């Protein structure tokens, strides 16, 4: 289940990382870096924290997958279409990547016997670490700091998976439900512009 979540997250974040690079008018190398950071950054930080060799360094498929998807998007000229940020493709890919990596981070944390704090932290870091690194490099305020329901969803996913584990109820179907709920809430939050402004606290 960890690998399924990991590969879904990589595929989804390759698309969103590519589109962010195009939006910022980066050259081909810049877009490649943006794509790799988005797809692998959170996982690299996560694996360093749990003291294991990064997944993308021990498996060939993730790197090949990134290159193939990038070439496919370039050939299809997806980058020449306007309004990238408002397109369904960008929103869905970013949401799928966020939730998938939240799940893989939480599962790995449970595998190394982390407590609730560790599970939620690893879920959050895996989901948003790559995006934060990418945004800092291209000199943007990280997206997770501009909306309260981006990183919050990663934390909620981590919490749900921790509770499911306590109940010995983690399986493909329960994780699928968490996955779908996370995406639905993220998409609704984006279009409804949900946030947690300081003035309301």
Buried (B, 14 or more C-beta within 10 A) or exposed (E): EBEBBBBBBBBBBBBBBBBBBBBBEBEEEBBBBBBBBBBBBBBBBBBEBBEEEBBBEEBEEBBEBBEEBBEEBBEEEBBEEEEBEEBEBBBBBBBBBBBBBBBBBBBBBBEEEBEEEBBBBBBBBBBBBBBBBBBEBBEBEBBBEEBBBBBBBBBBBBBBBBEBBEEEEBEEEBBEEBBEBBBEBBBEBBEEEBEEEEEEE
